[in-house]
């Protein structure tokens, strides 16, 4: 049992949104109480005290779309790589990397990604993996790292025909095997989705095989209309737009998550809404890839649940919130839009998405919710209360303000040090794997 106190508490619970001198008590994997610190100290005298040192105690952050396979790319420069369009970015960089990822490379990428997530206060991730160098067993390798590090993770493999029929079938089988394991294990920390890459790399025949292999076990996590490649391919080869293809192939539904959705039409948005399908926006990645600004404001106005991810461009969810606000305002040429949608994506919609898979309240501090709690080292020099919390987050905090991360009731990271992991040993081994990968690239 932990008692996290000596800080301001942001709960994201409308019934008790803010406590100036509050505390949170965790009991095993759940939150036992949220309230005034002095009262909770008297009620739970046996609890281990975790000192927030005057910081902000808040729910752990959720990343609804990331890519562990990019974990070893930081600082990498590939000779001759000079992309001028989205396809060249994929083919020259990311597909080139994942074609050389072995199981050890996948494990190293998972360590690099997850440790950075924990440092930035991220307590749950939805990963979309690709390692065409060694597909079988890759999701299980990530699972093992997630279990060791304590991360809450929903995993899938990126099915794609880009490297031939055998690799396509291996990707389908890896998804199916992992989804079956997840269903039978019913591990509260590790869940599965069925992944697919961009539609222009997947035929209708492969979609049919994916649906058959999934057999209703889980929802799909797939890239949609990130670039115009999907739109051109669907119109040219299938006579319809990308979202229509997904509808016709039985991919959509209330447990399916569509990544990006930049080039979707109003009619496609209606299909997404009517099928209860969810979407996830990745603002920094979209800007970096020069693929456009997703019509998130329009999608949310139509009632679509749009969450926030990073596409692994960063592991800092607060950074993504900052960028979302400015790209949407720049795109709309309106300086007074996107604030409400920004906050809703991270603190409401990501919670909706995550709860569908993990089955417990996440992203909120209240009795019975998952014991995912972080402490931000943030001591304001302007008034701070429930009336302006979001303004402080968007213009004051960053992920690296995180000093303490608790996931599922486990104190994993405290005063900026990992409590149960040998970070130096992990970093040394990960460095060895990255050097092997870079040598091949």
C-alpha positions in Angstrom: 0.0 0.0 0.0 1.3 3.5 -1.0 0.2 6.9 0.1 1.3 9.6 -2.3 1.1 13.0 -0.6 2.7 16.4 -0.1 1.3 17.7 -3.5 -1.6 19.2 -5.4 -3.8 16.5 -6.7 -5.4 16.6 -10.2 -7.9 13.7 -10.4 -9.7 14.1 -13.8 -12.8 13.0 -11.7 -15.5 15.6 -12.2 -16.9 14.9 -8.7 -13.6 15.7 -7.1 -11.4 17.4 -9.7 -8.7 19.1 -7.5 -7.2 18.9 -4.0 -4.8 21.6 -2.9 -3.3 19.5 -0.1 -4.4 16.0 -1.2 -3.1 12.5 -1.4 -3.8 9.2 -3.2 -3.7 5.8 -1.5 -3.1 2.7 -3.6 -3.8 -0.8 -2.5 -2.2 -3.4 -4.7 -3.4 -2.7 -8.3 -6.3 -0.3 -7.5 -6.7 3.2 -5.9 -8.1 2.8 -2.4 -8.8 6.5 -1.7 -8.3 10.1 -2.8 -8.7 12.9 -0.3 -7.1 15.3 2.1 -3.7 14.1 3.1 -4.0 14.5 6.9 -7.3 12.4 6.9 -5.7 9.7 4.7 -2.6 9.5 6.9 -4.8 8.8 9.9 -6.9 6.2 8.0 -3.9 4.4 6.4 -1.1 4.6 8.9 0.6 1.4 7.6 0.9 2.8 4.0 4.4 3.5 2.5 4.7 7.3 2.1 5.7 8.6 -1.3 6.7 12.2 -1.0 5.6 14.4 -4.0 7.8 17.2 -2.7 5.2 19.9 -3.5 4.6 18.6 -7.0 1.5 17.7 -8.9 0.0 14.3 -8.3 -2.1 13.2 -11.3 -3.2 10.1 -13.4 -0.7 8.3 -15.5 -0.8 9.4 -19.2 -1.9 7.1 -22.0 -0.3 6.9 -25.5 -2.9 5.5 -27.9 -0.5 4.9 -30.8 3.2 4.3 -30.8 5.9 2.2 -32.6 8.4 0.3 -30.5 10.3 -0.8 -33.6 11.6 2.8 -34.0 13.3 2.7 -30.6 16.8 2.4 -31.9 16.6 5.1 -34.5 17.5 8.1 -32.4 20.5 9.8 -34.0 20.6 7.4 -37.0 21.6 8.7 -40.4 21.2 6.4 -43.3 23.6 7.2 -46.3 21.6 8.3 -49.3 18.4 8.8 -47.4 16.8 12.1 -48.7 13.0 11.6 -48.9 10.9 13.9 -50.9 7.5 12.2 -50.2 5.8 10.0 -47.7 6.5 6.7 -49.5 10.2 7.5 -49.6 10.1 8.1 -45.8 8.5 4.7 -45.3 10.7 2.8 -47.8 14.0 4.5 -47.1 13.8 4.7 -43.3 11.2 2.7 -41.4 10.8 -0.3 -43.6 14.6 -0.4 -44.0 15.0 -0.5 -40.2 12.3 -3.1 -39.5 13.6 -5.4 -42.2 16.8 -5.7 -40.1 15.2 -6.1 -36.7 15.8 -9.4 -35.0 14.1 -10.6 -31.8 17.0 -9.1 -29.8 16.6 -5.8 -31.7 12.9 -5.9 -30.9 13.6 -6.4 -27.2 16.2 -3.6 -27.2 13.7 -1.3 -29.0 11.1 -2.2 -26.3 13.4 -1.4 -23.5 14.4 2.0 -25.1 10.7 2.9 -25.7 9.2 1.8 -22.4 11.9 3.3 -20.2 11.4 6.6 -21.9 7.7 6.3 -21.5 8.0 5.7 -17.8 10.3 8.7 -17.5 7.7 10.9 -19.2 4.8 9.7 -17.0 3.2 7.4 -19.6 1.7 4.4 -17.9 -0.2 2.7 -20.8 0.8 2.3 -24.5 -0.9 1.0 -27.6 1.9 -0.3 -29.7 1.9 -1.1 -33.5 4.9 -3.3 -34.1 6.9 -4.3 -37.2 10.1 -6.4 -37.4 10.1 -8.0 -40.8 13.6 -9.3 -40.1 12.2 -11.7 -37.6 8.4 -11.8 -37.2 7.5 -15.0 -35.2 7.7 -14.4 -31.5 8.2 -10.6 -31.8 5.0 -9.7 -29.9 5.9 -12.2 -27.2 9.3 -10.6 -26.9 7.8 -7.2 -26.3 5.3 -8.7 -23.9 8.2 -10.1 -21.8 9.9 -6.6 -21.7 6.7 -4.9 -20.8 6.2 -7.4 -17.9 9.7 -6.9 -16.7 9.5 -3.1 -16.8 5.9 -2.9 -15.5 4.4 -1.2 -18.4 0.7 -1.6 -19.3 0.6 -2.4 -23.0 -1.7 -3.4 -25.8 0.2 -4.9 -28.7 -0.3 -5.9 -32.3 1.8 -6.7 -35.4 1.7 -4.6 -38.6 0.5 -6.9 -41.3 1.7 -5.8 -44.8 2.3 -7.3 -48.2 5.3 -5.1 -48.8 7.8 -8.0 -48.4 5.9 -10.9 -50.0 3.4 -13.6 -49.2 5.4 -15.5 -46.6 6.0 -12.4 -44.5 2.4 -11.4 -44.8 1.3 -14.8 -43.5 3.8 -14.6 -40.6 2.4 -11.3 -39.6 -1.2 -12.6 -39.6 -0.1 -15.6 -37.6 1.8 -13.5 -35.1 -1.3 -11.4 -34.5 -3.5 -14.4 -34.2 -1.2 -16.3 -31.8 -0.7 -13.3 -29.6 -4.4 -12.5 -29.5 -5.2 -16.1 -28.6 -2.6 -15.9 -25.8 -4.0 -12.6 -24.5 -7.5 -13.9 -24.5 -6.6 -17.1 -22.6 -4.1 -15.4 -20.2 -6.5 -12.5 -19.4 -3.5 -10.6 -18.0 -4.7 -7.2 -16.7 -1.5 -5.6 -18.0 -1.1 -7.0 -21.5 -3.7 -7.0 -24.1 -3.8 -7.6 -27.9 -5.2 -6.0 -31.0 -4.9 -7.2 -34.7 -2.6 -4.9 -36.6 -2.4 -3.8 -40.2 -0.2 -1.3 -42.0 -1.4 1.3 -44.6 -4.1 0.1 -46.9 -2.0 0.5 -50.0 0.1 -2.4 -48.7 -2.8 -4.7 -48.0 -5.1 -6.4 -50.6 -8.7 -7.4 -50.0 -7.5 -11.1 -49.9 -5.2 -10.3 -47.0 -8.0 -8.4 -45.2 -10.1 -11.5 -45.6 -7.4 -13.7 -44.1 -6.9 -11.2 -41.2 -10.6 -11.2 -40.3 -10.7 -15.0 -40.5 -7.5 -15.4 -38.3 -8.8 -12.9 -35.8 -12.1 -14.7 -35.5 -13.6 -11.9 -33.4 -11.0 -12.2 -30.7 -10.1 -8.5 -30.7 -10.3 -5.2 -32.6 -8.1 -4.0 -35.4 -5.4 -1.3 -35.1 -4.6 0.0 -38.6 -3.0 3.0 -40.4 -5.6 4.8 -42.5 -5.2 7.6 -45.0 -1.9 8.8 -43.4 -0.8 9.8 -46.9 -2.6 10.2 -50.1 -1.2 6.8 -51.1 -4.1 5.0 -49.5 -6.6 7.2 -51.2 -5.1 6.8 -54.7 -4.7 3.0 -54.3 -8.2 2.5 -53.0 -9.8 4.6 -55.8 -7.7 3.2 -58.5 -7.8 -0.5 -57.6 -11.0 -0.9 -55.6 -13.3 1.8 -56.8 -13.9 3.3 -53.4 -12.2 5.4 -50.6 -10.1 3.8 -47.8 -12.7 3.8 -45.1 -15.2 2.2 -47.4 -12.7 -0.6 -48.1 -12.4 -1.2 -44.4 -16.2 -1.3 -44.0 -16.6 -3.8 -46.9 -13.9 -6.0 -45.4 -15.3 -6.2 -41.9 -12.5 -4.2 -40.2 -14.5 -1.4 -38.6 -16.3 -1.7 -35.2 -16.3 -0.3 -31.7 -13.0 -2.0 -30.8 -11.1 -0.9 -33.9 -8.6 1.9 -33.8 -7.7 3.9 -37.0 -4.4 5.6 -36.9 -4.0 9.1 -38.5 -7.1 9.5 -40.7 -5.7 12.6 -42.3 -7.2 12.3 -45.8 -10.7 11.1 -44.9 -13.8 12.7 -46.4 -16.9 13.8 -44.6 -18.7 10.7 -45.8 -15.9 8.5 -44.5 -16.2 10.3 -41.1 -19.9 9.3 -41.1 -19.0 5.7 -41.6 -16.4 5.8 -38.8 -19.0 7.4 -36.5 -21.9 5.0 -37.4 -19.7 1.9 -36.8 -18.5 3.2 -33.5 -14.9 3.0 -34.7 -12.2 5.0 -32.9 -9.4 7.1 -34.3 -6.1 8.3 -33.0 -4.2 11.5 -34.0 -0.4 11.9 -34.0 0.3 15.6 -34.6 4.1 15.8 -34.5 4.6 12.8 -36.7 2.1 14.1 -39.3 4.0 17.4 -39.4 7.4 15.7 -39.6 6.3 13.5 -42.5 4.6 16.5 -44.2 1.4 14.5 -44.8 -1.1 17.1 -43.6 -3.2 18.1 -40.7 -5.9 15.6 -39.7 -9.5 16.9 -39.6 -9.8 16.1 -35.9 -12.1 19.0 -35.1 -14.5 17.9 -37.7 -14.3 14.3 -36.6 -15.0 15.1 -33.0 -17.8 17.4 -34.0 -19.4 14.4 -35.7 -19.1 12.4 -32.5 -16.1 10.2 -33.3 -13.9 9.2 -30.4 -10.4 10.6 -31.4 -7.6 9.8 -29.1 -4.0 11.0 -29.0 -0.8 9.1 -29.9 2.7 10.0 -30.8 3.6 7.6 -33.6 6.8 7.3 -31.6 7.9 10.8 -32.7 8.1 11.5 -29.0 7.2 9.7 -25.8 6.0 12.9 -24.2 2.2 13.2 -24.3 2.2 16.7 -23.1 4.4 17.7 -26.0 1.9 16.1 -28.4 -0.8 18.2 -26.8 1.1 21.4 -27.3 1.7 20.6 -31.0 -1.8 19.5 -31.6 -3.1 22.8 -30.4 -0.9 24.9 -32.7 -1.2 22.7 -35.8 -5.0 22.8 -35.6 -5.0 26.5 -35.1 -2.6 27.1 -37.9 -4.6 24.9 -40.2 -7.9 26.6 -39.4 -6.3 30.1 -39.4 -8.2 30.6 -36.1 -6.4 31.2 -32.8 -9.4 30.3 -30.7 -10.0 26.6 -31.7 -8.9 23.1 -30.5 -8.4 23.7 -26.8 -11.3 21.7 -25.7 -10.7 18.9 -28.2 -7.0 18.8 -27.2 -7.8 18.2 -23.5 -10.6 15.7 -24.4 -8.4 13.6 -26.6 -5.8 13.0 -23.9 -7.8 13.0 -20.7 -11.2 11.6 -21.9 -10.9 9.8 -25.2 -7.6 8.0 -24.5 -9.3 6.8 -21.3 -12.3 5.5 -23.3 -10.0 3.7 -25.7 -7.8 2.2 -23.0 -10.7 1.0 -20.8 -12.2 -0.9 -23.7 -9.1 -3.1 -23.6 -7.8 -3.1 -20.1 -11.3 -3.3 -18.5 -10.6 -1.0 -15.6 -10.9 2.8 -15.2 -7.6 4.4 -16.4 -6.4 8.0 -16.6 -8.4 9.0 -13.5 -7.7 9.1 -9.8 -10.7 7.8 -7.9 -11.5 4.8 -5.7 -11.5 1.6 -7.7 -9.6 3.0 -10.7 -6.3 1.4 -11.7 -3.3 2.5 -9.5 -1.5 4.4 -12.3 -0.3 7.6 -10.7 2.5 10.0 -11.6 4.1 13.0 -9.8 5.1 16.0 -11.8 7.9 18.3 -10.5 6.0 21.5 -11.1 5.8 24.3 -8.6 3.8 27.1 -10.1 4.6 30.8 -9.9 1.0 31.8 -11.0 -2.3 30.8 -9.5 -3.0 27.1 -9.9 -6.4 25.4 -9.3 -9.1 23.3 -10.9 -10.0 26.4 -13.0 -6.8 26.5 -14.9 -5.2 23.1 -14.7 -5.2 22.6 -18.5 -3.5 25.9 -19.1 -0.7 24.9 -16.7 -0.3 21.6 -18.5 -0.2 23.1 -22.0 2.1 26.0 -21.2 4.0 24.9 -18.2 4.5 21.2 -18.0 6.6 18.7 -20.0 6.9 15.0 -19.8 10.3 15.3 -18.2 8.8 17.1 -15.3 7.8 13.6 -14.2 9.7 12.5 -11.1 7.6 9.5 -10.0 5.7 6.9 -11.9 3.5 4.2 -10.4 1.9 1.6 -12.6 -0.6 -1.0 -11.4 0.4 -0.1 -7.8 4.1 -0.6 -8.4 6.5 2.2 -7.6 8.7 1.9 -10.8 10.3 5.3 -10.9 10.9 7.6 -8.0 12.9 10.9 -7.8 13.9 10.2 -11.4 15.5 6.8 -10.7 14.2 3.4 -11.6 13.5 1.5 -8.4 13.8 -2.1 -9.6 15.6 -2.0 -12.9 19.3 -1.8 -13.6 19.2 1.1 -16.0 22.9 1.1 -16.8 22.9 -2.7 -17.6 19.8 -2.3 -19.8 21.3 0.8 -21.6 24.6 -1.1 -22.2 22.8 -4.1 -23.8 20.5 -1.9 -25.8 23.6 0.0 -27.1 25.1 -3.3 -28.3 21.9 -4.1 -30.2 21.7 -0.7 -31.7 25.3 -0.8 -33.0 24.6 -4.2 -34.6 21.5 -2.7 -36.3 23.2 0.5 -37.4 26.1 -1.6 -38.9 23.6 -3.4 -41.1 21.9 -0.2 -42.2 
